[in-house]
Amino acid sequence: MALTREKKESIVEDLSERFSTASTFVFADFKGMDVQEINVLRRRMQDEGVRFTVVKNTLLRRIMDHVGLAEDEACLRDLEGQTGIAYASDEVMPAKVIERFAKDHDGRPSVKAGYVAGRSLDAESIRRLAELPARDELLSKMVGSLQAPVRGFVAVGAGMIRKFVYAVDAIRRSREG
């Protein structure tokens, strides 16, 4: 059934509103997947805070233009068929979920392209992005790296104080005895 002009405009408005809060969009080709597999994928995405929707490419171009991302970007030019869009405010999670799912399901869905923080990325760049650790993991590593010098300084200071106390105690014992 063909969509009426009003219905298309409604879809564009609704998705534009939802997309305006997302910082990452990953476009995926889900050909060859059955409904059950798509539902499992949707559940995994939902568990990770990622939204997933399917849109015709003509509407996708309108939506991305409406959101403020240039229509002539390379990643939108070569899209064919319907496109599954995973989007979230987390920069890495949509790519991670799709890539993990694809490993377990014969490479489906396959990444077509995407946007991260307003920049257009090709499929290979999205795959490399999926290999990055999650934001929380990166933050914890950074905090650990920042704490290491402080811990070292505290340990050295404590060692110096301990040696000073041992020396004073040794002097006290030698004078007593």
C-alpha positions as CSV (number, residue, x, y, z in Angstrom):
1,M,0.0,0.0,0.0
2,A,1.4,3.4,-1.0
3,L,1.9,6.0,1.6
4,T,-0.1,9.2,1.2
5,R,1.7,12.6,1.2
6,E,0.2,13.4,4.6
7,K,1.4,10.1,6.1
8,K,4.9,10.6,4.6
9,E,5.1,14.1,6.1
10,S,3.9,12.7,9.4
11,I,6.7,10.1,9.3
12,V,9.3,12.7,8.4
13,E,8.2,15.0,11.3
14,D,8.1,12.2,13.9
15,L,11.4,10.6,13.0
16,S,13.1,14.0,12.6
17,E,12.1,14.8,16.1
18,R,13.4,11.5,17.4
19,F,16.6,11.8,15.4
20,S,17.4,15.3,16.6
21,T,18.5,13.9,20.0
22,A,20.7,11.2,18.5
23,S,24.4,11.7,17.8
24,T,24.9,8.4,15.9
25,F,23.0,6.9,13.0
26,V,24.0,3.5,11.5
27,F,22.3,2.5,8.2
28,A,22.0,-1.2,7.7
29,D,20.8,-3.5,5.0
30,F,18.6,-6.2,6.6
31,K,17.8,-8.2,3.4
32,G,17.6,-11.9,4.0
33,M,16.5,-11.5,7.6
34,D,13.2,-12.9,8.7
35,V,10.8,-11.2,11.1
36,Q,11.9,-13.3,14.1
37,E,15.6,-12.3,13.5
38,I,14.6,-8.6,13.2
39,N,12.6,-8.8,16.4
40,V,15.6,-10.3,18.3
41,L,17.8,-7.5,16.9
42,R,15.3,-4.9,18.0
43,R,15.3,-6.4,21.5
44,R,19.1,-6.4,21.8
45,M,19.1,-2.8,20.6
46,Q,16.5,-1.8,23.1
47,D,18.5,-3.5,25.9
48,E,21.4,-1.3,25.0
49,G,19.5,2.0,24.6
50,V,19.5,2.0,20.8
51,R,16.4,2.6,18.7
52,F,15.8,0.9,15.4
53,T,13.5,1.8,12.6
54,V,13.0,0.9,8.9
55,V,12.5,3.7,6.4
56,K,12.4,4.1,2.6
57,N,15.5,5.8,1.4
58,T,13.6,8.7,-0.1
59,L,12.1,9.5,3.3
60,L,15.5,8.9,4.9
61,R,17.0,11.7,2.7
62,R,14.2,14.0,3.7
63,I,14.6,13.2,7.4
64,M,18.4,13.7,7.4
65,D,18.0,17.0,5.5
66,H,15.3,18.0,8.1
67,V,17.7,17.1,11.0
68,G,20.4,19.3,9.4
69,L,22.7,16.7,7.9
70,A,23.6,17.4,4.3
71,E,21.6,15.4,1.7
72,D,24.5,15.1,-0.7
73,E,26.7,13.2,1.8
74,A,28.3,10.1,0.2
75,C,26.7,7.7,2.7
76,L,23.2,8.7,1.5
77,R,23.9,8.7,-2.2
78,D,24.3,5.0,-2.7
79,L,21.5,3.6,-0.5
80,E,19.2,1.1,-2.2
81,G,16.1,-0.6,-1.0
82,Q,14.7,0.0,2.5
83,T,17.2,0.9,5.2
84,G,17.2,-0.1,8.8
85,I,18.4,2.8,11.0
86,A,20.0,2.2,14.4
87,Y,20.3,5.5,16.3
88,A,21.3,6.6,19.8
89,S,22.9,9.3,21.8
90,D,25.9,6.9,22.5
91,E,28.4,7.2,19.6
92,V,29.5,3.6,19.6
93,M,26.6,1.4,20.8
94,P,24.5,1.3,17.5
95,A,27.5,0.0,15.5
96,K,28.5,-2.4,18.3
97,V,25.0,-4.0,18.5
98,I,24.7,-4.4,14.7
99,E,28.2,-5.9,14.4
100,R,27.8,-8.3,17.3
101,F,24.4,-9.4,15.9
102,A,25.8,-9.8,12.4
103,K,28.7,-12.1,13.7
104,D,26.0,-14.5,15.0
105,H,23.7,-14.3,12.0
106,D,25.7,-14.9,8.8
107,G,26.7,-11.2,8.4
108,R,23.2,-9.9,8.5
109,P,22.4,-7.1,8.9
110,S,25.2,-5.5,7.0
111,V,26.3,-2.0,7.7
112,K,25.8,0.4,4.7
113,A,27.1,3.7,6.2
114,G,26.4,6.1,9.0
115,Y,26.8,9.4,10.8
116,V,28.7,9.9,14.0
117,A,28.7,13.3,15.7
118,G,27.5,14.9,12.4
119,R,30.3,13.3,10.3
120,S,29.5,10.9,7.4
121,L,31.3,7.5,7.7
122,D,31.5,4.6,5.3
123,A,30.7,1.0,6.2
124,E,34.4,0.1,7.0
125,S,34.7,3.1,9.4
126,I,31.5,2.1,11.2
127,R,32.9,-1.5,11.6
128,R,36.1,0.0,13.1
129,L,34.0,2.2,15.4
130,A,32.2,-1.0,16.6
131,E,35.6,-2.4,17.8
132,L,36.1,0.5,20.2
133,P,35.4,-0.1,23.8
134,A,32.2,1.4,25.2
135,R,32.1,5.0,26.5
136,D,32.0,3.9,30.2
137,E,34.9,1.5,29.7
138,L,37.0,4.3,28.0
139,L,36.2,6.7,30.9
140,S,37.1,4.1,33.5
141,K,40.5,3.5,31.7
142,M,41.1,7.2,31.6
143,V,40.3,7.6,35.3
144,G,42.6,4.7,36.1
145,S,45.4,6.3,34.0
146,L,44.9,9.6,35.8
147,Q,45.0,7.9,39.2
148,A,48.2,5.9,38.5
149,P,50.7,8.9,38.9
150,V,48.8,10.0,42.1
151,R,49.0,6.5,43.5
152,G,52.7,6.3,42.7
153,F,53.3,9.7,44.4
154,V,51.4,8.7,47.5
155,A,53.2,5.4,47.7
156,V,56.6,7.1,47.4
157,G,55.6,9.7,50.0
158,A,54.4,7.0,52.3
159,G,57.6,5.0,51.9
160,M,59.7,8.1,52.7
161,I,57.6,8.8,55.8
162,R,57.9,5.1,56.9
163,K,61.7,5.1,56.5
164,F,61.9,8.4,58.5
165,V,59.8,6.9,61.3
166,Y,62.0,3.7,61.3
167,A,65.1,5.9,61.5
168,V,63.7,8.0,64.4
169,D,62.6,4.8,66.1
170,A,66.1,3.3,65.7
171,I,67.7,6.4,67.1
172,R,65.3,6.3,70.1
173,R,66.2,2.6,70.7
174,S,69.9,3.2,70.5
175,R,69.7,6.1,73.1
176,E,67.5,4.0,75.4
177,G,69.7,1.0,75.4
